[in-house]
């Protein structure tokens, strides 16, 4: 009896062969670029020195980039951790910048079921003026949909910060009790014209 396992077909080894070939090509390319770069460095340095010697004129100072004052802030997506009720739930959210209303929107049928727990709102955005501030505090408040309308304090709230460069991290918006609703908002800020 032969105790050796049967030989695998060449097709089983093909991915490993291709990966090795790609690594070899990448290594050879890096070596070629490094060697070639050393050969061209001396003439480039000499040309630069010749230009500096020929033109002793001072260059005008570059203008400092203007700080962006107006931003369009929008909700890219909402990750639903808990929608606040069995089944789907309608929510209304407001977004504020330093306690000034920025925009409000309605998001129907939020669902915390896996695979359906990310919502992409339409037309959820507004324009924000920084007016020289280094950044602003972003507050998001949410009210669960009710048959008799909205009233009183929000059911869920959360805060984050937008820097003067427009960077906004994810903002967790949650109710005081875990079953009351919790979401993670992903916002973006683009320069407004």
Secondary structure, 3 states (H helix, E strand, C coil): CCCCCCCCCHHHCHHHHHHHHHHHHHHHHHHHHHHHHHHHHHHHHHHHHHHHHHCCCCCCCCCCCCCCCEEEEEEEEEEEEECCCCCCEEEEEEEEECCEEEEEEEEEEECCCCCCCEECCCCCEEEEECCCCCEEEEEEEEEECCCCCCCCCCCEEEEEEEECCCCECCEEEECCCHHHCEEEEEEEEEECC
